[in-house]
Amino acid sequence: TCEQTPDLVTSDSCQQNCGDASILVYSNPDTMLFEQCCEISCECITLPPLQPGIFGRFSSMIYHDDELLVSSYDTTFGDLVVTAHNPATGARKTIEYVDGLPESGNPIADPEGPRAGLNTPGPDIGQHTSIASTETGMVVSYYDVDNKDLKFAQYDNTSQEWTTSSIHSGSGDIGRYTSLAVDANGRAHLAYYAHRTNYAITGEDGDGSQTTIATGVFYAQAKNPSPAGPSDWEIVAVEMVPSCHGSCTNAQECVELNGEPTCLPTASNCSNCAADQACVDNGAPSCEVSLPENLGIPCGGTCTESELCTQSASGASRCRSPSDDCANCAEGSACVELNEGASVCETTVNYPVSAGMPNGVGLFTSLALYNNRPIITYYDRTRRHLRGAQAQFEVGANDISAGFTTVILASEPNSDIGQHARLAVNKSQTEFSITYQALGGETLWLFQGTDILDVTGTTTLIDDGIRESQINLVGASSSPAYDADGNLFVAYADQTNNDLVLAYRTDEGWKNTVLIQEGAAGSFNSMVIQDGTAYVSTYLRLRDTRDRDSSLLAITNRDLDTLE
């Protein structure tokens, strides 16, 4: 209760200035409130801790020292957070704000609590997290949204402190879709996506002295267990793909010709083009490696919020005002006003914001250490298929310049294969599994094998999306995990019903059961299996009675022996 200090107060303690993060209160509020007949004195007490923001997106979870540790992104403050949870109940035990805090400010809450009591925004940091444990603590890789760089945080059990550093701070947009693993010597290994970065040209006409804007996947290996900056990492490109940068017309395809991005007329009478090829007219119909048409920021970032960036038939892009005077513009185009006052449908030029899905090679990167070699899976959105890669060096090698060999793992003509791909390896290192979406997000599939370069592995349909009265969208945010006996389980989203689902294999085939049905569950899932229990973290989207965002990180568990 807020009370005016009574006139009978004579103690100087009630005139003191408590300063930031404290408040002046009666020493004994039970007897000193109102006009009690007693001697009144006052004291300064620390304000309560700051309430955490809405966190749980871009999450990753591990089981460590009888706790569930989750790295995620606080949307309210734009920070990287790490929370510890009780495995039995999922209840949060602690929360630590690791990166993204403002450099200065006056605390409005307990300085020893979350964000040091600061509610002012700092740098936007902490998306696309991946967490792993070490003998001395834990490590987290994550994306610096403001600087579009890859960062690394490590916690030391002895000092009980976090340190943060950069891994790959280059030009362009680097560090989304991080995937982290730690080897037996405590060194971290990372795979991550680069949307726009300068890359040396070393093809037929390049000697490495020129650069081009490219998209692709990078791999980073720490030189020691405690890397402190970019110089403590060995980095090599897994696959880099350049672009025609919007120079192709609507009747052309961007392809690789003589090691260079080239616009060639589209053809239709090729036979048996691979998933990463396009049929073009190169004097005669031929299958050539397809490249992204555009990696540039639409119209150079000059359009206002009320304008659209569109591309004319000649390939030129410009800012246009939207119009309602067109009839039935095709998908991927918009009705815009021309300078003469007329309206026309033109192709839109898209460059998604950080929360979107870029048109590049290397989305949903997933890394594992398999038989002493790094293996990686990722989605090629440009050519709409699932790819795999295996290192041509062993884990911990001083020289990683040999790079990776890449293959197409799953593809289907005129279909979209490989979104939400995730990789898991069994404990005995004899098998790997990759779960992914296909057919427009209506199905969840599984690719299993013993050699990731052997594309003849087994492909199985886990969930066809068919429910009693409808076909659902299923498979987003899939998270596969093996138990100690080598049995595979998969947590994923039923996007149509907004449910978190667990799939498991029986003698009759794959079955599934709903883990969370209340609210909108199933995004940013992460599953670990410990002692026969599956623990799954998910981002639960909720709105309160006043239509305010009250979303949260939810953790559930399931005894796998109870599955029928």
TAKA-V197581 format. One record per pair of residues at least 24 apart in sequence whose ideal C-beta (glycine too) atoms are under 6 Angstrom apart, sorted by sequence separation. I is the first residue (numbers start at 1). J is the second residue. D is the distance in whole Angstrom. If there is no record, write none. Layout:
# TAKA-V197581
i=I j=J d=D
i=I j=J d=D
This chain:
# TAKA-V197581
i=22 j=46 d=6
i=23 j=47 d=6
i=53 j=77 d=5
i=150 j=174 d=6
i=172 j=196 d=4
i=194 j=218 d=6
i=216 j=240 d=4
i=386 j=410 d=4
i=415 j=439 d=6
i=472 j=496 d=4
i=533 j=557 d=5
i=534 j=558 d=5
i=100 j=125 d=4
i=148 j=173 d=4
i=149 j=174 d=6
i=150 j=175 d=3
i=172 j=197 d=4
i=216 j=241 d=5
i=253 j=278 d=4
i=255 j=280 d=5
i=18 j=44 d=4
i=21 j=47 d=5
i=55 j=81 d=5
i=99 j=125 d=5
i=100 j=126 d=5
i=149 j=175 d=6
i=171 j=197 d=6
i=192 j=218 d=6
i=214 j=240 d=4
i=215 j=241 d=5
i=308 j=334 d=5
i=310 j=336 d=5
i=369 j=395 d=6
i=385 j=411 d=4
i=533 j=559 d=6
i=534 j=560 d=6
i=170 j=197 d=5
i=171 j=198 d=5
i=214 j=241 d=6
i=253 j=280 d=5
i=13 j=41 d=5
i=14 j=42 d=4
i=191 j=219 d=5
i=214 j=242 d=5
i=308 j=336 d=6
i=532 j=560 d=5
i=13 j=42 d=5
i=493 j=522 d=3
i=11 j=41 d=4
i=190 j=220 d=4
i=212 j=242 d=5
i=261 j=291 d=5
i=444 j=474 d=5
i=9 j=40 d=5
i=386 j=417 d=6
i=442 j=473 d=6
i=444 j=475 d=3
i=143 j=175 d=4
i=189 j=221 d=5
i=317 j=349 d=5
i=384 j=416 d=5
i=385 j=417 d=5
i=386 j=418 d=3
i=441 j=473 d=5
i=143 j=176 d=5
i=255 j=288 d=4
i=256 j=289 d=4
i=385 j=418 d=6
i=188 j=222 d=4
i=491 j=525 d=5
i=187 j=222 d=4
i=255 j=290 d=6
i=256 j=291 d=6
i=386 j=421 d=6
i=310 j=346 d=4
i=311 j=347 d=5
i=491 j=527 d=4
i=141 j=178 d=4
i=254 j=291 d=5
i=410 j=447 d=6
i=187 j=225 d=6
i=310 j=348 d=6
i=311 j=349 d=5
i=409 j=447 d=6
i=437 j=475 d=4
i=500 j=538 d=5
i=141 j=180 d=5
i=186 j=225 d=4
i=254 j=293 d=5
i=379 j=418 d=4
i=309 j=349 d=5
i=379 j=419 d=6
i=516 j=556 d=6
i=199 j=240 d=5
i=462 j=503 d=5
i=515 j=556 d=5
i=150 j=192 d=6
i=379 j=421 d=5
i=52 j=95 d=6
i=435 j=478 d=4
i=377 j=421 d=5
i=80 j=125 d=6
i=248 j=293 d=6
i=435 j=480 d=5
i=489 j=534 d=6
i=491 j=536 d=5
i=78 j=124 d=4
i=80 j=126 d=3
i=377 j=423 d=5
i=407 j=453 d=6
i=477 j=523 d=5
i=479 j=525 d=5
i=481 j=527 d=5
i=483 j=529 d=5
i=79 j=126 d=5
i=433 j=480 d=5
i=477 j=524 d=6
i=479 j=526 d=5
i=128 j=176 d=5
i=130 j=178 d=5
i=132 j=180 d=5
i=134 j=182 d=6
i=243 j=291 d=6
i=246 j=294 d=4
i=407 j=455 d=6
i=444 j=492 d=6
i=462 j=510 d=5
i=477 j=525 d=4
i=479 j=527 d=4
i=481 j=529 d=5
i=128 j=177 d=6
i=130 j=179 d=5
i=139 j=188 d=6
i=141 j=190 d=5
i=243 j=292 d=4
i=244 j=293 d=6
i=128 j=178 d=5
i=130 j=180 d=4
i=132 j=182 d=5
i=241 j=291 d=6
i=246 j=296 d=6
i=386 j=436 d=5
i=135 j=186 d=6
i=245 j=296 d=5
i=298 j=349 d=4
i=134 j=186 d=5
i=243 j=295 d=4
i=73 j=126 d=4
i=167 j=220 d=6
i=298 j=351 d=5
i=73 j=127 d=5
i=204 j=258 d=6
i=297 j=351 d=5
i=98 j=153 d=5
i=204 j=259 d=4
i=368 j=423 d=5
i=370 j=425 d=5
i=433 j=488 d=5
i=435 j=490 d=5
i=203 j=259 d=3
i=364 j=420 d=6
i=366 j=422 d=5
i=420 j=476 d=5
i=422 j=478 d=5
i=424 j=480 d=4
i=426 j=482 d=4
i=364 j=421 d=5
i=366 j=423 d=4
i=368 j=425 d=5
i=377 j=434 d=5
i=420 j=477 d=6
i=422 j=479 d=6
i=424 j=481 d=6
i=71 j=129 d=4
i=371 j=429 d=5
i=420 j=478 d=5
i=422 j=480 d=6
i=50 j=109 d=4
i=504 j=563 d=5
i=49 j=109 d=6
i=71 j=131 d=4
i=426 j=486 d=5
i=49 j=110 d=4
i=47 j=109 d=5
i=52 j=114 d=6
i=80 j=142 d=5
i=370 j=432 d=6
i=390 j=452 d=5
i=47 j=110 d=6
i=50 j=113 d=6
i=165 j=228 d=5
i=250 j=313 d=6
i=390 j=453 d=5
i=46 j=110 d=5
i=49 j=113 d=3
i=50 j=114 d=5
i=98 j=162 d=5
i=165 j=229 d=5
i=166 j=230 d=6
i=249 j=313 d=6
i=388 j=452 d=5
i=49 j=114 d=6
i=50 j=115 d=5
i=99 j=164 d=5
i=167 j=233 d=5
i=249 j=315 d=5
i=50 j=117 d=6
i=248 j=315 d=6
i=292 j=359 d=6
i=247 j=315 d=5
i=58 j=127 d=5
i=60 j=129 d=5
i=62 j=131 d=5
i=64 j=133 d=4
i=71 j=140 d=5
i=58 j=128 d=5
i=60 j=130 d=5
i=58 j=129 d=5
i=60 j=131 d=5
i=62 j=133 d=5
i=246 j=317 d=6
i=375 j=452 d=5
i=215 j=295 d=6
i=213 j=295 d=5
i=20 j=106 d=5
i=21 j=107 d=4
i=20 j=107 d=5
i=21 j=111 d=5
i=292 j=382 d=5
i=290 j=383 d=5
i=21 j=117 d=5
i=196 j=295 d=5
i=276 j=383 d=5
i=275 j=383 d=6
i=275 j=385 d=4
i=241 j=361 d=5
i=275 j=408 d=5
i=275 j=411 d=3
i=215 j=360 d=4
i=216 j=361 d=5
i=217 j=362 d=4
i=215 j=361 d=5
i=216 j=362 d=5
i=217 j=365 d=6
i=238 j=389 d=5
i=217 j=378 d=5
i=195 j=358 d=5
i=236 j=400 d=5
i=195 j=360 d=5
i=234 j=400 d=5
i=238 j=404 d=5
i=236 j=403 d=5
i=239 j=406 d=5
i=193 j=362 d=4
i=193 j=363 d=6
i=193 j=365 d=6
i=192 j=365 d=6
i=191 j=365 d=4
i=191 j=367 d=4
i=189 j=374 d=6
i=191 j=376 d=5
i=177 j=363 d=6
i=179 j=365 d=5
i=181 j=367 d=6
i=183 j=369 d=6
i=177 j=364 d=6
i=179 j=366 d=5
i=177 j=365 d=5
i=179 j=367 d=4
i=181 j=369 d=5
i=145 j=354 d=5
i=183 j=395 d=5
i=59 j=524 d=5
i=61 j=526 d=4
i=63 j=528 d=5
i=90 j=555 d=3
i=60 j=526 d=5
i=57 j=524 d=5
i=59 j=526 d=6
i=61 j=528 d=6
i=63 j=530 d=5
i=68 j=535 d=6
i=70 j=537 d=5
i=85 j=555 d=5
i=61 j=537 d=4
i=59 j=537 d=6
i=57 j=539 d=5
i=56 j=539 d=4
i=54 j=549 d=6
i=56 j=552 d=6
i=54 j=551 d=5
i=56 j=553 d=3
